[in-house]
Amino acid sequence: MTDHGHFHWNELVTADPERAKTFYAETIGWSFEGMPMEDGATYWVAMSGGKPTAGFFPTNRPGFADVPTGWMPYLAVDDVDARVKKAVAAGAKLMRPIFDIPKVGRIAILTEPGGAGVGWMTPAA
């Protein structure tokens, strides 16, 4: 597992993943691999040197109209459920129920007391 408390993943939340893919391909040299999501949308994994480096989460679908474009960082944590309990007690808000992505990990999306969004995840083994 990535070290507890270290940044593990970054995700671009965007209503225009095609424009973002073109920009990062032309300027950084990333290539992309699509992963189907449950609702039929495609999550795009940015690849650099043959390794996953970031993800593009599409918001151009129902239920995400009010989600602003921006980068979302994810911190690796040793036990996402226990850490979220501590976070909520310390003033954070859980933005949606904790969820699992097979082969990726258990994930929580939080708003910390200062208002910044952050993801916490216990990566899959």
Secondary structure, 3 states (H helix, E strand, C coil): CCCCCCEEEEEEEECCHHHHHHHHHHHCCCEEEEEECCCCCEEEEEEECCEEEEEEEECCCCCCCCCCCEEEEEEECCCHHHHHHHHHHCCCEECCCCEEECCCEEEEEEECCCCCEEEEEEECC
